[in-house]
Amino acid sequence: MRIKTFMAQNKEILILLLIYAVLYSFNLDKFPVISGDENYFLNPAYDLVMFGKMGTSMIYGFYNIANFTYWQPPVFILLMAASFKLFGFGILQARMVSVFLGFLTVLFTYLLGLKLYNKKIGLMASFLLVLNPLFFLVSRTARMEIAVACFMVIALYFTVLALKYSKMKYYFASALFATLAVLSHPNGVIAVLSVVMVILIEKIDIKPFKLKFNLNKILAFILGVLIPLIPYSLYISMDVTAFKGQFMMNVGVSPSNPLNNIIMEPSRFVELFWWFVRYDGVFLTFVMFAVALILTVLGLYYLVMERKLGDKFLLIVFMVTAVVFSIFVYHKYFIYLGLITPYLSILIALTLKDKITFQINKKGVCSIFILVLWIALIIGNCIFIDNFLEKTKGYDYYSIGSEVEKYIPAGSVVMGDHNYWIALHDKYRYYGRETGNKTSSMLVDLNIQYILYDNYWGNGNIWTSEDKYIENYVNQNCTLIGVIPANDSNGFVMTEIYRVNNKS
């Protein structure tokens, strides 16, 4: 009955979700161009389904990673494994998980805006989120960011319900989904901190010091944290040494310090700008960044002027995100910004909280100005998304497989770029190239028969710059048997194929 009532009262969001499903599923295997990270994350999901162990078998060594993948938390990997089990293996099946999580993110962005403000704000925020080109990228990529964004917005929605209705089940759900966020990616700590900060600020009186919630609610919250942590702890216990090694190498050690991290934070936005320029040109990207910035500033103005739960709520989320990203996160990847797109959408939606008027006065001028900005933002975002799809419509990632098959017989042991694992894993025993001393050990221990030698990362060969050994090894021990020409539309560069001498 509740579902029927919800559908009857919220037809607009159902239509928007239908549009989302169609738009975000279109050419899902073509945009975005498949990245090396997607190969890294699909590998353990595939191994779990096929061999019963969540190992990243294409990586040599690295703390028993062929049997246990600890360098990233497991939730998103497990979701992909479920998709592979149900629908088969492939980049399409992996990205279906991201699209589904994006679907939930749009829905709960609407519900969060509805609870914090009203139906209009919730609907406009979710509409803007669907048209957000960064969210379009994040929700179509087999990476963990969309899982964090999804679980975080669900956790915050239940936090609002917990504060409004003071029920144990909402505290439990809030903690559960916040924990799932951090078990999807370390950046999910933002979800945990945001939830905790919101609850503490709302439930603690400083003068006099007094807690406004009872022991049962605290226990419900703790239980929500423990339930997903217990099975993860059991998984860690299977090889604690491997966990320590992988975790410290990937998350626990930063080559920088908090001050340098703060100084470098603007580079995240610069990287985002130039990524858009690749598809849309400098002028359009600059205009759209300017429009989005103006609307964000106006949204912050409305946020500060109001005195509602929603305003305090959003400010806490933004402050926690800013502190974690700028101070503690060394990697300044722009795709991490996808985590906060739901709240930016709600923030910008606040600029439409007042009724639009066309009167010739100060209020009317402001209304028209905001309306023009919204129209520009919507049109610009549509152009962005159209360009994404148009410029990648001919992309065929799997074509590298047919090219390699011309030179290398099936079943051979091959070493090459990690980015080719999805396309080649079922034809060969395929390993991603390594750097430093690992390369020499890898070639011997794994009995490598063929090498795919490319300059995927730009000027000069990446192996030449990182590992002089492989260059010497190829020159002294290998025979060039073929060259695959560069194919920009299919996402691979010129690749030389070498046969290791004295290998059958």
C-alpha positions as CSV (number, residue, x, y, z in Angstrom):
1,M,0.0,0.0,0.0
2,R,2.8,2.4,0.9
3,I,4.5,1.8,-2.5
4,K,1.2,2.5,-4.4
5,T,0.7,5.6,-2.3
6,F,4.2,6.8,-3.0
7,M,3.8,6.2,-6.8
8,A,0.5,8.0,-6.8
9,Q,1.9,11.0,-5.0
10,N,5.3,11.2,-6.7
11,K,4.6,10.6,-10.4
12,E,7.2,13.2,-11.5
13,I,10.2,11.4,-9.9
14,L,9.0,8.1,-11.5
15,I,9.1,9.7,-14.9
16,L,12.5,11.2,-14.2
17,L,13.8,7.8,-13.1
18,L,12.5,6.3,-16.3
19,I,14.4,8.9,-18.3
20,Y,17.5,8.2,-16.2
21,A,17.3,4.4,-16.9
22,V,17.1,5.0,-20.7
23,L,19.7,7.7,-20.9
24,Y,22.2,6.1,-18.6
25,S,22.0,2.7,-20.2
26,F,22.5,4.0,-23.8
27,N,25.8,2.9,-25.3
28,L,26.9,1.9,-21.8
29,D,29.9,-0.1,-23.1
30,K,31.1,2.8,-25.2
31,F,31.1,5.8,-22.8
32,P,33.2,6.3,-20.8
33,V,36.3,4.8,-22.5
34,I,37.3,1.8,-20.4
35,S,40.0,2.7,-17.9
36,G,42.8,0.6,-16.3
37,D,41.1,1.0,-13.0
38,E,38.0,-0.8,-14.3
39,N,40.2,-3.7,-15.3
40,Y,41.6,-3.7,-11.7
41,F,38.2,-3.8,-10.1
42,L,36.5,-6.3,-12.5
43,N,39.3,-8.9,-12.1
44,P,38.6,-9.8,-8.4
45,A,34.8,-9.9,-9.1
46,Y,35.4,-12.3,-12.0
47,D,37.8,-14.5,-10.0
48,L,35.3,-14.7,-7.2
49,V,32.6,-16.0,-9.5
50,M,34.9,-18.3,-11.5
51,F,37.3,-19.6,-8.9
52,G,35.7,-18.8,-5.5
53,K,38.4,-16.4,-4.4
54,M,38.4,-12.6,-4.6
55,G,41.9,-12.3,-5.9
56,T,43.4,-9.9,-8.5
57,S,45.1,-12.5,-10.6
58,M,46.5,-10.2,-13.3
59,I,48.8,-8.5,-10.7
60,Y,52.1,-10.3,-9.9
61,G,53.1,-10.5,-6.2
62,F,51.9,-7.6,-4.1
63,Y,51.1,-9.3,-0.8
64,N,49.2,-12.4,-2.1
65,I,46.8,-10.2,-4.1
66,A,46.2,-13.1,-6.5
67,N,44.2,-14.8,-3.8
68,F,43.0,-11.9,-1.6
69,T,42.1,-8.3,-2.7
70,Y,42.5,-6.0,0.2
71,W,43.8,-2.8,-1.3
72,Q,40.2,-1.8,-1.9
73,P,37.2,-2.6,0.3
74,P,34.9,-5.3,-1.0
75,V,31.3,-4.1,-1.3
76,F,31.4,-2.8,-4.9
77,I,33.4,-5.8,-6.0
78,L,30.8,-8.1,-4.5
79,L,28.0,-6.3,-6.3
80,M,29.8,-6.7,-9.6
81,A,30.4,-10.4,-8.8
82,A,26.6,-10.8,-8.2
83,S,26.0,-9.1,-11.6
84,F,28.4,-11.5,-13.3
85,K,26.8,-14.5,-11.7
86,L,23.4,-13.4,-12.9
87,F,24.1,-11.9,-16.3
88,G,27.6,-13.2,-17.4
89,F,30.9,-11.4,-17.5
90,G,31.7,-8.2,-19.3
91,I,32.1,-4.4,-19.0
92,L,28.4,-4.0,-19.7
93,Q,27.4,-6.2,-16.8
94,A,29.8,-4.4,-14.5
95,R,28.6,-1.0,-15.4
96,M,25.0,-2.1,-14.9
97,V,25.8,-2.2,-11.2
98,S,26.9,1.5,-11.4
99,V,23.8,2.5,-13.3
100,F,21.6,0.8,-10.7
101,L,23.4,2.5,-7.8
102,G,23.0,5.8,-9.7
103,F,19.3,5.1,-10.0
104,L,19.1,4.7,-6.2
105,T,21.2,7.9,-5.8
106,V,18.7,9.9,-7.9
107,L,15.8,8.5,-6.0
108,F,17.2,9.2,-2.6
109,T,18.5,12.6,-3.6
110,Y,14.8,13.4,-4.3
111,L,13.7,11.9,-1.0
112,L,16.4,13.8,0.9
113,G,15.5,17.1,-0.7
114,L,11.8,16.3,0.0
115,K,12.5,15.7,3.7
116,L,14.9,18.6,4.2
117,Y,12.8,21.1,2.3
118,N,9.9,20.3,0.0
119,K,8.9,18.3,-3.1
120,K,9.9,21.1,-5.4
121,I,13.5,21.2,-4.1
122,G,13.7,17.4,-4.2
123,L,12.5,17.1,-7.7
124,M,14.6,20.0,-9.1
125,A,17.7,18.5,-7.3
126,S,17.2,15.0,-8.7
127,F,16.5,16.5,-12.2
128,L,19.7,18.5,-12.1
129,L,21.6,15.4,-10.9
130,V,20.4,13.3,-13.9
131,L,21.7,16.0,-16.2
132,N,25.0,16.5,-14.3
133,P,27.8,15.4,-16.7
134,L,30.1,14.4,-13.9
135,F,27.4,12.2,-12.4
136,F,26.8,10.8,-15.9
137,L,30.4,9.7,-15.9
138,V,30.4,8.4,-12.4
139,S,27.2,6.4,-12.8
140,R,28.4,4.7,-16.0
141,T,31.9,3.7,-14.7
142,A,32.7,0.5,-12.9
143,R,34.4,2.3,-10.1
144,M,33.6,2.6,-6.4
145,E,32.6,6.4,-6.4
146,I,29.0,5.7,-7.3
147,A,28.7,3.1,-4.5
148,V,29.9,5.7,-2.0
149,A,27.6,8.4,-3.4
150,C,24.7,6.0,-3.3
151,F,25.2,4.6,0.2
152,M,26.0,8.0,1.6
153,V,22.9,9.7,0.4
154,I,20.8,6.8,1.7
155,A,22.6,7.0,5.0
156,L,21.9,10.8,5.2
157,Y,18.3,10.3,4.3
158,F,17.8,7.8,7.2
159,T,19.7,10.2,9.4
160,V,17.0,12.9,8.7
161,L,14.3,10.3,9.5
162,A,16.1,9.4,12.8
163,L,16.3,13.0,13.9
164,K,12.7,13.7,12.9
165,Y,11.0,10.6,14.3
166,S,13.6,9.3,16.8
167,K,13.1,5.6,15.9
168,M,15.8,3.0,16.5
169,K,15.3,1.5,13.0
170,Y,16.4,4.7,11.4
171,Y,19.5,5.0,13.5
172,F,20.4,1.5,12.5
173,A,19.8,2.1,8.8
174,S,21.8,5.3,8.9
175,A,24.8,3.6,10.4
176,L,24.4,0.5,8.2
177,F,24.5,2.5,4.9
178,A,27.3,4.8,6.1
179,T,29.4,1.8,6.9
180,L,28.6,0.3,3.5
181,A,29.9,3.5,2.0
182,V,33.3,3.2,3.7
183,L,33.4,-0.5,2.8
184,S,33.0,0.5,-0.8
185,H,35.9,2.9,-0.9
186,P,38.0,4.6,1.8
187,N,36.5,8.0,0.8
188,G,33.3,6.6,2.4
189,V,34.6,7.9,5.7
190,I,33.0,11.1,4.6
191,A,29.6,9.4,4.9
192,V,30.4,8.1,8.4
193,L,31.8,11.5,9.6
194,S,28.8,13.4,8.1
195,V,26.2,11.1,9.7
196,V,28.0,11.2,13.1
197,M,28.5,15.0,13.0
198,V,24.9,15.7,12.1
199,I,23.5,13.5,14.8
200,L,25.9,14.9,17.5
201,I,25.2,18.5,16.6
202,E,21.5,17.9,16.7
203,K,21.4,15.7,19.8
204,I,23.9,17.3,22.2
205,D,23.3,20.4,24.2
206,I,26.5,22.2,25.1
207,K,25.1,24.2,27.9
208,P,24.2,22.3,29.9
209,F,25.9,19.3,28.5
210,K,23.1,16.8,27.8
211,L,22.5,13.9,25.4
212,K,19.1,14.0,23.8
213,F,19.0,10.3,22.8
214,N,18.9,7.2,24.9
215,L,21.0,4.1,25.1
216,N,18.8,2.0,22.8
217,K,19.4,4.4,19.9
218,I,23.1,4.3,20.5
219,L,23.1,0.5,20.5
220,A,21.0,0.5,17.3
221,F,23.5,2.7,15.6
222,I,26.5,0.6,16.8
223,L,24.7,-2.5,15.6
224,G,24.3,-0.9,12.1
225,V,28.1,-0.4,12.0
226,L,29.0,-3.9,13.3
227,I,26.8,-6.0,11.0
228,P,28.7,-5.2,7.8
229,L,32.1,-4.9,9.6
230,I,32.0,-8.4,11.1
231,P,32.1,-10.4,7.8
232,Y,34.7,-7.9,6.5
233,S,36.8,-8.6,9.6
234,L,36.5,-12.3,9.0
235,Y,37.7,-11.8,5.4
236,I,40.7,-9.8,6.7
237,S,41.6,-12.6,9.1
238,M,42.2,-15.0,6.2
239,D,45.5,-13.2,5.5
240,V,46.3,-10.4,7.9
241,T,49.8,-9.9,6.5
242,A,48.4,-9.4,3.0
243,F,45.8,-6.9,4.3
244,K,48.5,-4.9,6.2
245,G,50.7,-4.8,3.1
246,Q,48.1,-3.9,0.6
247,F,46.3,-1.4,2.8
248,M,49.4,0.4,3.8
249,M,50.7,0.6,0.2
250,N,47.4,1.9,-1.1
251,V,45.7,3.8,1.7
252,G,47.7,3.9,4.8
253,V,50.8,5.8,3.5
254,S,50.7,9.2,1.8
255,P,53.8,10.6,0.1
256,S,52.6,14.0,1.0
257,N,51.5,15.9,4.1
258,P,48.3,17.8,5.0
259,L,49.7,21.2,4.1
260,N,50.8,20.0,0.6
261,N,47.4,18.3,0.2
262,I,45.6,21.6,0.9
263,I,47.9,23.4,-1.6
264,M,47.3,20.8,-4.3
265,E,43.5,20.6,-3.8
266,P,42.7,23.1,-6.6
267,S,44.4,20.7,-9.1
268,R,41.3,18.4,-8.7
269,F,39.1,21.1,-10.3
270,V,41.7,21.9,-12.9
271,E,41.8,18.3,-13.9
272,L,38.0,18.2,-14.1
273,F,38.0,21.3,-16.3
274,W,40.5,19.9,-18.8
275,W,38.7,16.5,-18.9
276,F,35.6,18.3,-20.0
277,V,37.6,20.3,-22.5
278,R,38.6,17.0,-24.3
279,Y,34.9,16.5,-25.2
280,D,33.4,20.0,-25.3
281,G,36.1,22.6,-26.0
282,V,37.4,25.4,-23.8
283,F,34.7,28.0,-24.4
284,L,31.7,25.8,-23.5
285,T,33.5,24.3,-20.6
286,F,34.5,27.7,-19.2
287,V,30.9,29.1,-19.6
288,M,29.4,26.0,-17.9
289,F,31.9,26.1,-15.0
290,A,31.1,29.8,-14.6
291,V,27.3,29.2,-14.6
292,A,27.6,26.3,-12.1
293,L,29.8,28.4,-9.8
294,I,27.4,31.3,-9.8
295,L,24.5,29.1,-9.0
296,T,26.5,27.4,-6.3
297,V,27.4,30.7,-4.6
298,L,23.7,31.8,-4.8
299,G,22.7,28.4,-3.3
300,L,25.2,29.0,-0.4
301,Y,23.6,32.4,0.1
302,Y,20.1,30.9,0.5
303,L,21.6,28.2,2.7
304,V,23.1,30.6,5.1
305,M,20.1,32.9,5.2
306,E,17.8,30.0,6.2
307,R,17.6,28.5,9.6
308,K,16.2,25.0,8.9
309,L,17.5,21.5,9.6
310,G,18.3,21.2,5.9
311,D,20.7,24.1,5.9
312,K,22.7,23.0,8.9
313,F,22.6,19.5,7.4
314,L,24.1,20.4,4.0
315,L,26.7,22.7,5.6
316,I,28.0,19.9,7.7
317,V,28.2,17.6,4.7
318,F,30.1,20.2,2.7
319,M,32.4,21.0,5.5
320,V,33.3,17.4,6.2
321,T,33.9,16.7,2.5
322,A,36.1,19.8,2.2
323,V,38.2,18.8,5.2
324,V,38.7,15.2,4.2
325,F,39.4,15.9,0.5
326,S,41.7,18.9,1.0
327,I,43.6,17.7,4.1
328,F,43.7,13.9,4.2
329,V,43.2,12.7,0.6
330,Y,46.5,12.8,-1.3
331,H,45.1,11.7,-4.7
332,K,43.4,14.6,-6.3
333,Y,41.3,12.7,-8.8
334,F,38.4,14.8,-10.1
335,I,36.1,11.7,-10.2
336,Y,36.0,11.8,-6.4
337,L,33.9,14.9,-6.7
338,G,31.1,12.7,-7.8
339,L,30.5,11.8,-4.2
340,I,29.0,15.3,-3.5
341,T,27.0,15.8,-6.6
342,P,23.6,15.0,-4.8
343,Y,24.2,17.7,-2.3
344,L,25.4,20.3,-4.8
345,S,22.2,19.5,-6.8
346,I,20.1,20.2,-3.7
347,L,22.2,23.4,-3.0
348,I,21.6,24.7,-6.5
349,A,17.9,23.8,-6.4
350,L,17.6,26.2,-3.4
351,T,18.0,29.0,-5.9
352,L,14.5,28.2,-7.1
353,K,12.9,27.9,-3.7
354,D,11.1,31.3,-4.2
355,K,8.4,31.7,-6.8
356,I,9.7,33.1,-10.1
357,T,8.3,36.5,-10.8
358,F,8.7,38.7,-13.9
359,Q,7.8,42.0,-12.3
360,I,10.0,45.1,-12.9
361,N,11.7,45.3,-9.6
362,K,14.7,43.9,-7.7
363,K,13.1,40.6,-7.0
364,G,11.9,40.2,-10.6
365,V,15.4,40.9,-11.9
366,C,16.9,38.4,-9.6
367,S,14.3,35.8,-10.6
368,I,15.0,36.3,-14.3
369,F,18.7,36.1,-13.7
370,I,18.4,32.8,-11.9
371,L,16.0,31.5,-14.5
372,V,18.5,32.3,-17.3
373,L,21.3,30.6,-15.4
374,W,19.2,27.5,-14.9
375,I,18.3,27.4,-18.6
376,A,21.9,27.8,-19.6
377,L,22.9,25.1,-17.1
378,I,20.4,22.6,-18.4
379,I,21.2,23.3,-22.1
380,G,24.9,23.2,-21.5
381,N,24.7,19.9,-19.5
382,C,22.6,18.3,-22.3
383,I,25.3,19.4,-24.8
384,F,28.0,17.9,-22.6
385,I,26.2,14.5,-22.4
386,D,25.4,14.5,-26.1
387,N,29.1,15.2,-26.9
388,F,30.1,12.3,-24.6
389,L,27.9,9.9,-26.5
390,E,28.6,11.3,-30.0
391,K,32.4,11.2,-29.7
392,T,32.5,7.7,-28.4
393,K,29.8,6.1,-30.5
394,G,32.4,4.2,-32.6
395,Y,34.4,3.0,-29.7
396,D,35.0,-0.8,-29.6
397,Y,37.2,-1.8,-26.7
398,Y,37.1,-5.5,-27.5
399,S,38.6,-5.0,-30.9
400,I,42.1,-5.2,-29.4
401,G,41.3,-8.9,-28.8
402,S,40.9,-9.7,-32.5
403,E,44.1,-7.8,-33.3
404,V,46.2,-9.7,-30.7
405,E,44.8,-13.0,-31.9
406,K,46.4,-12.5,-35.3
407,Y,49.8,-13.0,-33.7
408,I,49.4,-14.8,-30.4
409,P,47.8,-18.3,-30.1
410,A,45.1,-18.8,-27.5
411,G,46.2,-20.1,-24.1
412,S,49.6,-18.3,-24.2
413,V,51.1,-16.5,-21.2
414,V,51.0,-12.8,-22.0
415,M,52.2,-9.7,-20.3
416,G,51.0,-6.3,-21.3
417,D,49.0,-3.2,-20.3
418,H,46.5,-3.7,-17.4
419,N,43.9,-1.9,-19.6
420,Y,43.6,-4.9,-21.9
421,W,42.8,-7.5,-19.3
422,I,39.0,-7.5,-19.8
423,A,39.4,-8.0,-23.5
424,L,42.1,-10.7,-23.3
425,H,41.6,-12.6,-20.0
426,D,39.5,-15.3,-21.6
427,K,41.9,-16.0,-24.4
428,Y,45.2,-15.9,-22.6
429,R,46.8,-16.1,-19.1
430,Y,47.1,-12.4,-19.1
431,Y,49.2,-10.4,-16.6
432,G,49.5,-6.6,-16.3
433,R,53.0,-5.2,-16.6
434,E,54.8,-4.3,-13.5
435,T,57.6,-1.8,-12.7
436,G,60.9,-1.9,-10.9
437,N,62.4,-5.2,-9.8
438,K,59.1,-7.0,-10.2
439,T,59.4,-7.2,-14.0
440,S,62.4,-9.4,-14.0
441,S,61.0,-11.8,-11.5
442,M,57.6,-11.8,-13.2
443,L,59.1,-12.8,-16.6
444,V,60.8,-15.8,-15.1
445,D,58.4,-16.9,-12.5
446,L,55.3,-16.7,-14.7
447,N,57.1,-18.1,-17.8
448,I,55.9,-15.2,-20.0
449,Q,55.7,-16.2,-23.6
450,Y,54.6,-12.9,-25.3
451,I,54.9,-9.2,-24.4
452,L,52.6,-6.4,-25.6
453,Y,54.8,-3.4,-25.6
454,D,53.1,0.0,-26.0
455,N,53.4,3.7,-25.0
456,Y,49.9,4.1,-23.7
457,W,50.6,6.9,-21.4
458,G,51.9,9.4,-23.9
459,N,55.4,10.5,-25.0
460,G,58.0,7.8,-24.8
461,N,57.4,4.3,-23.6
462,I,56.1,4.0,-20.1
463,W,58.2,0.8,-19.5
464,T,61.3,2.6,-20.8
465,S,60.8,5.4,-18.2
466,E,59.8,3.2,-15.3
467,D,61.7,0.0,-15.8
468,K,64.8,0.0,-17.9
469,Y,65.0,-3.8,-17.4
470,I,62.1,-4.5,-19.7
471,E,63.6,-2.5,-22.6
472,N,66.9,-4.5,-22.3
473,Y,65.0,-7.7,-21.9
474,V,63.0,-7.1,-25.1
475,N,66.0,-6.1,-27.1
476,Q,68.1,-9.1,-25.9
477,N,65.5,-11.9,-25.5
478,C,62.6,-11.2,-27.8
479,T,61.6,-11.2,-31.4
480,L,59.2,-8.6,-32.8
481,I,56.4,-10.5,-34.5
482,G,53.8,-7.8,-35.2
483,V,52.7,-4.3,-34.7
484,I,49.1,-3.3,-34.0
485,P,48.5,0.2,-35.4
486,A,47.1,2.9,-33.1
487,N,43.4,3.2,-33.1
488,D,42.2,6.4,-31.3
489,S,38.5,5.6,-31.8
490,N,39.0,2.2,-30.0
491,G,41.2,3.6,-27.3
492,F,44.5,1.9,-27.9
493,V,47.9,3.1,-29.1
494,M,50.5,1.5,-31.3
495,T,51.4,-1.8,-29.7
496,E,54.4,-3.9,-30.6
497,I,54.0,-7.7,-30.1
498,Y,57.1,-9.6,-29.0
499,R,57.6,-13.3,-28.7
500,V,60.1,-14.3,-25.9
501,N,62.8,-16.5,-27.6
502,N,63.0,-20.2,-26.8
503,K,59.3,-20.2,-25.8
504,S,56.8,-22.4,-27.6
